[in-house]
Amino acid sequence: MFRVKKSQLVELKIFGISGGNTGTRFQFQDQPYLRFKPITGIETFNVNDVPVSPTGAAVVSGTQLILGYLTLYVNDIDNKTSVGEWIQNVPMSILKRTQSQTTANIFASFVREPFLLAGQTIIWDKSYITLTSAFNNTNDVSFLFNVYFER
């Protein structure tokens, strides 16, 4: 069973633009607290799990979430000096651990294991999300990630 030692919430905001944001690739900002930390797991959420981000933006919907693919720029676990996009185009849907209950079946909720990593360090400002189609959002929406690490 997965045990949490430490975690940090990371937000990737897709800024709303008048006329709609047509971007399809969004980079993370640097995450100083997670710099050089061995990452053991990562999960994401949609609006049904967490309606509003810590910065006040709406969290992506389930429909928006499945349009995203995560690429992480990490070190090679077998050669720590080698870095690159070793984790590419992970469907956002497999990073979502919670299955929300419905009004029709209140016993349908469950939680899966998180997407586990092998202790790689993530270089956040070189990591990004790619969308299969633009959100065309005029208001800010955010992807949220709970990132697990050891030290």
N, C-alpha and C positions, 0 to 999 in steps of 0.2 A: 504494500500500500504506500502511496505517495505521501511523504511528510513535508510540511512546509517549514522551512527554517526562517526565511525572510522573503518579503515580497514588496513590490513597488508597482503602483498603477501608472501606466504610460498612456498618454493621450496623443492621438494624431488627428488634428483638426483639419477638416475640409472646409475652408472658408467660403461662405456664401458670397456670390457676386451678382450685382444687378444684371439681369438678363440670363443668369444661370452659369454656374461654374462648369466649364467643359473639359477640365483637366482629367486625365486618367492615370497619372503617376504622381504619388505624393510621398515625399521623404519625411522621415522622422527628424525631430530636433535632437541635438545631443542630450543625453541623459546622464549628467554628471554623477548622480548617486549610483548608477549602474555601471559606470566605467570600470573596466577590468574585473568585473564580477563574473564568476562562473555561473552561467544560467542553467537551471535544471528543468524549467518548465515555463509554459506560456499559455494563456487562455484569453478569449475575447468574449464580448457580450453584445447583445442588441438592446433595443429600446424596451423590450419586455422584461429584461433582467435589470437594467439600470436606465431609467428614463432620461436623466440629465447628467452630463459630465461635471467634474469638479469646477470647470471654468464656466459652466452655465449653458453649454451647447447641448442640443438634442443629441442623443446617441443614435447611431445608425439603426435603421429598421432591419428586420430579417431579410427583406427583399434586397436592401442595399448591401448588407453583409455578404451575401452569397455572390455578389459581383466582384469581390475583392480577392486578391492573391498576395500573399506576404513573401517578400524576399529579404533574407537576413544576411548581412555582411558580417561574417564571423571568422574566428581562427579555426584552423584545421585541428581537431582534437588530438590527432596523431603527430602533428608538427605545428606547435603553437606559434612559430614565427611565420607560418604561411597563412595569409588571410585572403578572403574572397567571398563571393556570393555562393557559399557552399550550401546554403538552404534557399532554394529557389521556388517561387510560385506555389507556395503552400496554400491550398484553398482555405479561405477564412472559415468556411463551414466546419472544417475538422478541428479548428481551434476553439469552437464554442462547446463548452462542457455541459451546460445545463439544457435540459429539455423542459420547457415550460408546460405547466398543466393547462388544460383547456376547461371551459365551463362544462363541457359535455363529459369529461372524464377527469375528475379532481385527483385521481390516483395515478395519473400518467407522468408526474414529474420524476426526474431522475438526474443524476450527475455522473458524467463519464470521467475517466482519468484525463488529466491535462495532457497537452502535447508536450512530451518530455524531450529535453535536450541532454547532451552528454557533458555538460559543464563548459560549453564554448563561451567565449566572451563576444558580445555583440557590439559592433561599431554602429551605433544608432544612426548617426548622421549620414551613413552610407547605405542604410536599410530603407526599404520603402514598400508601399502598397501599390499594386497596379489594379485598375478597374477594367472590366470588360466593356463597360460603357459608362459615360459620364453621368454624374448625379444630376447635373443641371440645377444645382441647389442655389437658392437665393439667400438662405439662412445657413448659418454655421451648423455643421453636423460633425460628430466625432466618432472615431474608432477608439475603443478603450481596450487596453491589454493589461492583465495582471501578470506580472513577470516574477517568477520564483528564482531565488538564488541562494547560495550557501553562505558566503562570507562577505 
